[in-house]
Amino acid sequence: MSGEGEFNSWAARFGEFYPDGSRAELEFRFSRLLILAARRWSTYIDEAIREKTGQPRARWQTLAALAFSDGPIATIELAERMAVQWPSLIRTLDGLEAEGLVERRVNPADKRSRRVTITDKGLAVFRQVK
């Protein structure tokens, strides 16, 4: 993780915004360290999952959301659950479907939408991560 000395070396004007010893300074520095730790952890997890499954984060997260769902889910609802943009999700689903990891079918309640479900093959990939 980037040390405080490194931060201080490039953040020369930091004190103009956060007075030394102030609560705001402490909160900023603490928040920054939390963000850096979270990024490092995410990178570590992404690499471990990719090594086990061959799947990048977007695909693994999509498989997880589907595995945790109780049956098929509308594409738009899946995007909302995952807090991702609908077009990005569609690209991810295209790849997962091409590999046989998910299935999309017409939503009987709304012919304009699709419902997505994880396949047995997709569950097997998801179960590789423990």
Buried (B, 14 or more C-beta within 10 A) or exposed (E): EEEEEEBEEEEEEBEEEBEEEEEEBEEBBEEBBEEEEEEEEEEEEBEEBBEEBEBEBBBBBBBBBBEEBEEBBBBBBBBEEBEBEEEEBEEBBEBBBEBEBBBBEEBEEEEEBBBBBBBEEBEEBBEEBE
